Amino acid sequence: MASTMPPPLPPLVPPLRFGMVEEGVYRGAYPSRINLRFLDRLRLRTLVCLLPEPPTEELSEWCTQHDVFCAQELVPISKDEVVLTNERVAHLLQLLVTPERQPVLVHCLDGRCVTGALIMCLRKLQRWSLAAAVAEYSRFARSADTPRQPPSHVLQLVESFKPETEFSRFLPPRLPCWLALALRLPATAQQEKRDVPAVERVREPPSTTVPANFVLERAWQPSAAKA
């Protein structure tokens, strides 16, 4: 009897403009049905949706089935401004850098303007230079082979965001090691032991506790920003 071959698995297709920002943090455009099998492999805990309207029922159901927290931030479409206040930026960054929320995927409609603006603010929190953050934005915003510079309203948002003061009250009690190092905290080489199941320790990136006497305004110095 001739053996029958099992049907081929559907392809793994990442969302448009998908990329890893840091360990445990991903970015991209709106996930469509063809992307969901790829998202399964990321073992997400959080999906941050920067959209002019709530996500589709299909995406919401996928989040429910996979125990993914769907954080919806309604951001109206505008060609002349990013409709995000500095306080909303700080709150969204808290979702991205809280280890218990990771792995996290942040997306807008096209993975370009709104997502790019938020990631530029994250890079500012990490003490990157503006030139380095602009270069990263341009790579993800390129059309064909031509990089696109961030529009003036994106630059205005990034320049007005003051992470040393505006993010202070959103600072979580634990930080991923990559951010702890950027803020000059003593990040552990290995993930600290925590009272969580082993499978969750694998899922969650290495993190470290923020000391009680840590003051973000003292640690964050743009003069030492990453080139």
ZADO-1210 file (C-alpha; in nm, 4 decimals, padded with zeros to 6 digits):
<atoms>
<atom x="00.0000" y="00.0000" z="00.0000" code="MET" pos="1"/>
<atom x="00.1404" y="00.3368" z="-00.0979" code="ALA" pos="2"/>
<atom x="00.2040" y="00.5662" z="00.1936" code="SER" pos="3"/>
<atom x="00.0255" y="00.8987" z="00.1925" code="THR" pos="4"/>
<atom x="00.2182" y="01.2139" z="00.2687" code="MET" pos="5"/>
<atom x="00.0667" y="01.4518" z="00.5236" code="PRO" pos="6"/>
<atom x="-00.0470" y="01.7838" z="00.3815" code="PRO" pos="7"/>
<atom x="00.2187" y="02.0573" z="00.3989" code="PRO" pos="8"/>
<atom x="00.2000" y="02.3033" z="00.6841" code="LEU" pos="9"/>
<atom x="00.1026" y="02.6609" z="00.6031" code="PRO" pos="10"/>
<atom x="00.4016" y="02.8927" z="00.5603" code="PRO" pos="11"/>
<atom x="00.5352" y="03.1046" z="00.8452" code="LEU" pos="12"/>
<atom x="00.4779" y="03.4617" z="00.7295" code="VAL" pos="13"/>
<atom x="00.5769" y="03.7525" z="00.9585" code="PRO" pos="14"/>
<atom x="00.3775" y="04.0754" z="00.9552" code="PRO" pos="15"/>
<atom x="00.4904" y="04.3497" z="00.7197" code="LEU" pos="16"/>
<atom x="00.7867" y="04.5461" z="00.8584" code="ARG" pos="17"/>
<atom x="00.8344" y="04.2902" z="01.1323" code="PHE" pos="18"/>
<atom x="01.1499" y="04.3117" z="01.3406" code="GLY" pos="19"/>
<atom x="01.2964" y="04.2511" z="01.6838" code="MET" pos="20"/>
<atom x="01.3496" y="04.5743" z="01.8756" code="VAL" pos="21"/>
<atom x="01.5177" y="04.4122" z="02.1740" code="GLU" pos="22"/>
<atom x="01.4921" y="04.0717" z="02.3359" code="GLU" pos="23"/>
<atom x="01.1238" y="04.0226" z="02.4175" code="GLY" pos="24"/>
<atom x="01.0045" y="04.3252" z="02.2150" code="VAL" pos="25"/>
<atom x="00.8893" y="04.3032" z="01.8521" code="TYR" pos="26"/>
<atom x="00.7380" y="04.5508" z="01.6066" code="ARG" pos="27"/>
<atom x="00.5441" y="04.5280" z="01.2829" code="GLY" pos="28"/>
<atom x="00.2363" y="04.6194" z="01.0832" code="ALA" pos="29"/>
<atom x="-00.1168" y="04.4979" z="01.1521" code="TYR" pos="30"/>
<atom x="-00.1129" y="04.1158" z="01.1746" code="PRO" pos="31"/>
<atom x="-00.3377" y="03.9527" z="00.9166" code="SER" pos="32"/>
<atom x="-00.4683" y="03.5962" z="00.9126" code="ARG" pos="33"/>
<atom x="-00.1636" y="03.4699" z="00.7256" code="ILE" pos="34"/>
<atom x="00.0631" y="03.6018" z="01.0039" code="ASN" pos="35"/>
<atom x="-00.1072" y="03.4287" z="01.2969" code="LEU" pos="36"/>
<atom x="00.0837" y="03.1016" z="01.2694" code="ARG" pos="37"/>
<atom x="00.4079" y="03.2999" z="01.2780" code="PHE" pos="38"/>
<atom x="00.2877" y="03.4883" z="01.5878" code="LEU" pos="39"/>
<atom x="00.2202" y="03.1533" z="01.7558" code="ASP" pos="40"/>
<atom x="00.5945" y="03.0887" z="01.7490" code="ARG" pos="41"/>
<atom x="00.6710" y="03.4116" z="01.9342" code="LEU" pos="42"/>
<atom x="00.4745" y="03.2942" z="02.2411" code="ARG" pos="43"/>
<atom x="00.3512" y="03.6473" z="02.2985" code="LEU" pos="44"/>
<atom x="00.2106" y="03.7671" z="02.6262" code="ARG" pos="45"/>
<atom x="00.1064" y="04.1119" z="02.5049" code="THR" pos="46"/>
<atom x="-00.0115" y="04.2707" z="02.1817" code="LEU" pos="47"/>
<atom x="-00.0049" y="04.6525" z="02.1762" code="VAL" pos="48"/>
<atom x="-00.2420" y="04.7811" z="01.9058" code="CYS" pos="49"/>
<atom x="-00.1962" y="05.1448" z="01.7961" code="LEU" pos="50"/>
<atom x="-00.5016" y="05.1731" z="01.5732" code="LEU" pos="51"/>
<atom x="-00.7774" y="05.4190" z="01.4787" code="PRO" pos="52"/>
<atom x="-01.0359" y="05.1543" z="01.5736" code="GLU" pos="53"/>
<atom x="-01.0429" y="04.8293" z="01.7750" code="PRO" pos="54"/>
<atom x="-00.8722" y="04.5257" z="01.6197" code="PRO" pos="55"/>
<atom x="-01.0757" y="04.2797" z="01.4170" code="THR" pos="56"/>
<atom x="-01.2769" y="04.0080" z="01.5862" code="GLU" pos="57"/>
<atom x="-01.0439" y="03.7481" z="01.4358" code="GLU" pos="58"/>
<atom x="-00.7350" y="03.9044" z="01.5972" code="LEU" pos="59"/>
<atom x="-00.9164" y="03.9541" z="01.9277" code="SER" pos="60"/>
<atom x="-01.0229" y="03.5892" z="01.9304" code="GLU" pos="61"/>
<atom x="-00.6659" y="03.4811" z="01.8544" code="TRP" pos="62"/>
<atom x="-00.5461" y="03.6806" z="02.1563" code="CYS" pos="63"/>
<atom x="-00.8104" y="03.5173" z="02.3768" code="THR" pos="64"/>
<atom x="-00.7265" y="03.1665" z="02.2552" code="GLN" pos="65"/>
<atom x="-00.3533" y="03.2185" z="02.3153" code="HIS" pos="66"/>
<atom x="-00.3862" y="03.4043" z="02.6474" code="ASP" pos="67"/>
<atom x="-00.2369" y="03.7217" z="02.4980" code="VAL" pos="68"/>
<atom x="-00.3236" y="04.0512" z="02.6656" code="PHE" pos="69"/>
<atom x="-00.4454" y="04.2892" z="02.3940" code="CYS" pos="70"/>
<atom x="-00.3696" y="04.6502" z="02.4870" code="ALA" pos="71"/>
<atom x="-00.5699" y="04.8785" z="02.2583" code="GLN" pos="72"/>
<atom x="-00.4601" y="05.2382" z="02.2153" code="GLU" pos="73"/>
<atom x="-00.6880" y="05.4289" z="01.9786" code="LEU" pos="74"/>
<atom x="-00.4708" y="05.6498" z="01.7583" code="VAL" pos="75"/>
<atom x="-00.6610" y="05.8471" z="01.4913" code="PRO" pos="76"/>
<atom x="-00.5122" y="05.8574" z="01.1426" code="ILE" pos="77"/>
<atom x="-00.3389" y="06.1866" z="01.0742" code="SER" pos="78"/>
<atom x="-00.0806" y="06.2837" z="00.8144" code="LYS" pos="79"/>
<atom x="00.0307" y="06.5916" z="01.0065" code="ASP" pos="80"/>
<atom x="00.0682" y="06.4678" z="01.3634" code="GLU" pos="81"/>
<atom x="00.1125" y="06.1608" z="01.5785" code="VAL" pos="82"/>
<atom x="-00.1918" y="06.1744" z="01.8033" code="VAL" pos="83"/>
<atom x="-00.0066" y="06.0623" z="02.1141" code="LEU" pos="84"/>
<atom x="00.0629" y="06.2709" z="02.4213" code="THR" pos="85"/>
<atom x="00.3874" y="06.2317" z="02.6113" code="ASN" pos="86"/>
<atom x="00.1952" y="06.0684" z="02.8960" code="GLU" pos="87"/>
<atom x="00.0445" y="05.8123" z="02.6588" code="ARG" pos="88"/>
<atom x="00.3900" y="05.7428" z="02.5189" code="VAL" pos="89"/>
<atom x="00.5233" y="05.6816" z="02.8708" code="ALA" pos="90"/>
<atom x="00.2339" y="05.4448" z="02.9480" code="HIS" pos="91"/>
<atom x="00.2894" y="05.2500" z="02.6246" code="LEU" pos="92"/>
<atom x="00.6618" y="05.2240" z="02.6943" code="LEU" pos="93"/>
<atom x="00.5758" y="05.0759" z="03.0330" code="GLN" pos="94"/>
<atom x="00.3923" y="04.7946" z="02.8506" code="LEU" pos="95"/>
<atom x="00.6947" y="04.7342" z="02.6291" code="LEU" pos="96"/>
<atom x="00.9589" y="04.7226" z="02.9054" code="VAL" pos="97"/>
<atom x="00.7723" y="04.5392" z="03.1836" code="THR" pos="98"/>
<atom x="00.9220" y="04.1862" z="03.1885" code="PRO" pos="99"/>
<atom x="00.5921" y="04.0271" z="03.2969" code="GLU" pos="100"/>
<atom x="00.4339" y="04.1648" z="02.9757" code="ARG" pos="101"/>
<atom x="00.7023" y="04.0230" z="02.7472" code="GLN" pos="102"/>
<atom x="00.7280" y="03.8933" z="02.4821" code="PRO" pos="103"/>
<atom x="00.5312" y="04.1843" z="02.3372" code="VAL" pos="104"/>
<atom x="00.4497" y="04.2889" z="01.9810" code="LEU" pos="105"/>
<atom x="00.3623" y="04.6527" z="01.9090" code="VAL" pos="106"/>
<atom x="00.1973" y="04.7407" z="01.5801" code="HIS" pos="107"/>
<atom x="00.0015" y="05.0099" z="01.4010" code="CYS" pos="108"/>
<atom x="-00.1684" y="04.9849" z="01.0616" code="LEU" pos="109"/>
<atom x="00.1454" y="04.9875" z="00.8461" code="ASP" pos="110"/>
<atom x="00.4189" y="04.9406" z="01.1073" code="GLY" pos="111"/>
<atom x="00.5745" y="05.2685" z="01.0074" code="ARG" pos="112"/>
<atom x="00.4732" y="05.6071" z="01.1477" code="CYS" pos="113"/>
<atom x="00.3046" y="05.5476" z="01.4841" code="VAL" pos="114"/>
<atom x="00.5041" y="05.2362" z="01.5707" code="THR" pos="115"/>
<atom x="00.8203" y="05.4085" z="01.4503" code="GLY" pos="116"/>
<atom x="00.7530" y="05.7135" z="01.6675" code="ALA" pos="117"/>
<atom x="00.7002" y="05.4979" z="01.9770" code="LEU" pos="118"/>
<atom x="01.0181" y="05.2984" z="01.9115" code="ILE" pos="119"/>
<atom x="01.2122" y="05.6238" z="01.8678" code="MET" pos="120"/>
<atom x="01.0905" y="05.7280" z="02.2134" code="CYS" pos="121"/>
<atom x="01.2034" y="05.3908" z="02.3484" code="LEU" pos="122"/>
<atom x="01.5460" y="05.4475" z="02.1942" code="ARG" pos="123"/>
<atom x="01.5560" y="05.7883" z="02.3604" code="LYS" pos="124"/>
<atom x="01.4847" y="05.6196" z="02.6941" code="LEU" pos="125"/>
<atom x="01.7780" y="05.3877" z="02.6132" code="GLN" pos="126"/>
<atom x="01.9941" y="05.6970" z="02.5611" code="ARG" pos="127"/>
<atom x="02.0452" y="05.6452" z="02.1879" code="TRP" pos="128"/>
<atom x="02.1499" y="05.9477" z="01.9859" code="SER" pos="129"/>
<atom x="01.8813" y="06.1066" z="01.7680" code="LEU" pos="130"/>
<atom x="02.0817" y="06.0183" z="01.4557" code="ALA" pos="131"/>
<atom x="02.0819" y="05.6470" z="01.5449" code="ALA" pos="132"/>
<atom x="01.7071" y="05.6483" z="01.6197" code="ALA" pos="133"/>
<atom x="01.6349" y="05.8313" z="01.2917" code="VAL" pos="134"/>
<atom x="01.8416" y="05.5787" z="01.0966" code="ALA" pos="135"/>
<atom x="01.6436" y="05.2903" z="01.2475" code="GLU" pos="136"/>
<atom x="01.3125" y="05.4638" z="01.1726" code="TYR" pos="137"/>
<atom x="01.4206" y="05.5180" z="00.8124" code="SER" pos="138"/>
<atom x="01.5050" y="05.1505" z="00.7587" code="ARG" pos="139"/>
<atom x="01.1556" y="05.0395" z="00.8610" code="PHE" pos="140"/>
<atom x="00.9805" y="05.3272" z="00.6813" code="ALA" pos="141"/>
<atom x="01.1572" y="05.2795" z="00.3476" code="ARG" pos="142"/>
<atom x="00.9598" y="05.2604" z="00.0256" code="SER" pos="143"/>
<atom x="01.1119" y="04.9973" z="-00.2043" code="ALA" pos="144"/>
<atom x="01.4858" y="05.0551" z="-00.1587" code="ASP" pos="145"/>
<atom x="01.4563" y="05.4198" z="-00.0560" code="THR" pos="146"/>
<atom x="01.4729" y="05.4969" z="00.3188" code="PRO" pos="147"/>
<atom x="01.2232" y="05.7534" z="00.4448" code="ARG" pos="148"/>
<atom x="01.3169" y="06.0093" z="00.7054" code="GLN" pos="149"/>
<atom x="01.0696" y="06.0574" z="00.9921" code="PRO" pos="150"/>
<atom x="00.8306" y="06.3471" z="00.9241" code="PRO" pos="151"/>
<atom x="00.8613" y="06.6656" z="01.1256" code="SER" pos="152"/>
<atom x="00.5686" y="06.5824" z="01.3566" code="HIS" pos="153"/>
<atom x="00.7349" y="06.2541" z="01.4570" code="VAL" pos="154"/>
<atom x="01.0601" y="06.4352" z="01.5341" code="LEU" pos="155"/>
<atom x="00.8676" y="06.6942" z="01.7363" code="GLN" pos="156"/>
<atom x="00.7077" y="06.4221" z="01.9464" code="LEU" pos="157"/>
<atom x="01.0408" y="06.2507" z="02.0107" code="VAL" pos="158"/>
<atom x="01.2198" y="06.5742" z="02.0928" code="GLU" pos="159"/>
<atom x="00.9439" y="06.6843" z="02.3319" code="SER" pos="160"/>
<atom x="00.9396" y="06.3505" z="02.5180" code="PHE" pos="161"/>
<atom x="01.1456" y="06.3751" z="02.8380" code="LYS" pos="162"/>
<atom x="01.2012" y="06.0168" z="02.9589" code="PRO" pos="163"/>
<atom x="01.4004" y="06.1222" z="03.2640" code="GLU" pos="164"/>
<atom x="01.0926" y="06.2916" z="03.4128" code="THR" pos="165"/>
<atom x="00.7861" y="06.1739" z="03.2189" code="GLU" pos="166"/>
<atom x="00.8659" y="05.8029" z="03.2413" code="PHE" pos="167"/>
<atom x="00.9680" y="05.8109" z="03.6087" code="SER" pos="168"/>
<atom x="00.6236" y="05.7358" z="03.7496" code="ARG" pos="169"/>
<atom x="00.5732" y="05.4556" z="03.4950" code="PHE" pos="170"/>
<atom x="00.9007" y="05.2820" z="03.5797" code="LEU" pos="171"/>
<atom x="00.8182" y="04.9180" z="03.6644" code="PRO" pos="172"/>
<atom x="00.9795" y="04.7460" z="03.9666" code="PRO" pos="173"/>
<atom x="01.1727" y="04.5187" z="03.7303" code="ARG" pos="174"/>
<atom x="01.3425" y="04.5966" z="03.3996" code="LEU" pos="175"/>
<atom x="01.4728" y="04.3786" z="03.1175" code="PRO" pos="176"/>
<atom x="01.8496" y="04.3567" z="03.1337" code="CYS" pos="177"/>
<atom x="01.8979" y="04.5446" z="02.8060" code="TRP" pos="178"/>
<atom x="01.7212" y="04.8508" z="02.9491" code="LEU" pos="179"/>
<atom x="01.8812" y="04.8143" z="03.2911" code="ALA" pos="180"/>
<atom x="02.2225" y="04.8278" z="03.1279" code="LEU" pos="181"/>
<atom x="02.1276" y="05.1361" z="02.9257" code="ALA" pos="182"/>
<atom x="02.0215" y="05.3087" z="03.2484" code="LEU" pos="183"/>
<atom x="02.3397" y="05.1938" z="03.4265" code="ARG" pos="184"/>
<atom x="02.1654" y="04.9525" z="03.6580" code="LEU" pos="185"/>
<atom x="02.3566" y="04.6389" z="03.7629" code="PRO" pos="186"/>
<atom x="02.1827" y="04.3888" z="03.5349" code="ALA" pos="187"/>
<atom x="02.2444" y="04.0226" z="03.6121" code="THR" pos="188"/>
<atom x="02.4087" y="03.8058" z="03.3487" code="ALA" pos="189"/>
<atom x="02.1400" y="03.5447" z="03.4037" code="GLN" pos="190"/>
<atom x="01.7740" y="03.5935" z="03.4824" code="GLN" pos="191"/>
<atom x="01.7110" y="03.6320" z="03.8541" code="GLU" pos="192"/>
<atom x="01.5330" y="03.3404" z="04.0185" code="LYS" pos="193"/>
<atom x="01.1633" y="03.4057" z="04.0623" code="ARG" pos="194"/>
<atom x="00.8694" y="03.2098" z="04.1925" code="ASP" pos="195"/>
<atom x="00.7251" y="03.1376" z="03.8479" code="VAL" pos="196"/>
<atom x="00.6871" y="02.8122" z="03.6511" code="PRO" pos="197"/>
<atom x="00.9896" y="02.6979" z="03.4537" code="ALA" pos="198"/>
<atom x="00.8107" y="02.7437" z="03.1220" code="VAL" pos="199"/>
<atom x="00.7457" y="03.1082" z="03.2091" code="GLU" pos="200"/>
<atom x="01.1113" y="03.1639" z="03.3017" code="ARG" pos="201"/>
<atom x="01.2036" y="03.0437" z="02.9522" code="VAL" pos="202"/>
<atom x="00.9406" y="03.2683" z="02.7976" code="ARG" pos="203"/>
<atom x="01.0370" y="03.5814" z="02.9898" code="GLU" pos="204"/>
<atom x="01.3632" y="03.7555" z="02.8943" code="PRO" pos="205"/>
<atom x="01.6320" y="03.8129" z="03.1612" code="PRO" pos="206"/>
<atom x="01.5429" y="04.0956" z="03.3980" code="SER" pos="207"/>
<atom x="01.6666" y="04.2675" z="03.7096" code="THR" pos="208"/>
<atom x="01.5091" y="04.4495" z="04.0042" code="THR" pos="209"/>
<atom x="01.5141" y="04.8279" z="04.0161" code="VAL" pos="210"/>
<atom x="01.6764" y="04.9395" z="04.3459" code="PRO" pos="211"/>
<atom x="01.4493" y="05.1318" z="04.5807" code="ALA" pos="212"/>
<atom x="01.6832" y="05.4327" z="04.5735" code="ASN" pos="213"/>
<atom x="01.7081" y="05.4480" z="04.1932" code="PHE" pos="214"/>
<atom x="01.6250" y="05.7905" z="04.0457" code="VAL" pos="215"/>
<atom x="01.5731" y="05.7866" z="03.6694" code="LEU" pos="216"/>
<atom x="01.6416" y="06.1587" z="03.6339" code="GLU" pos="217"/>
<atom x="01.9912" y="06.1080" z="03.7762" code="ARG" pos="218"/>
<atom x="02.0682" y="05.8022" z="03.5628" code="ALA" pos="219"/>
<atom x="01.9420" y="05.9359" z="03.2337" code="TRP" pos="220"/>
<atom x="02.1993" y="06.1703" z="03.0840" code="GLN" pos="221"/>
<atom x="02.1709" y="06.2558" z="02.7150" code="PRO" pos="222"/>
<atom x="02.5358" y="06.3653" z="02.7051" code="SER" pos="223"/>
<atom x="02.6308" y="05.9966" z="02.7322" code="ALA" pos="224"/>
<atom x="02.3801" y="05.8848" z="02.4699" code="ALA" pos="225"/>
<atom x="02.4576" y="05.5893" z="02.2453" code="LYS" pos="226"/>
<atom x="02.6115" y="05.6960" z="01.9162" code="ALA" pos="227"/>
</atoms>
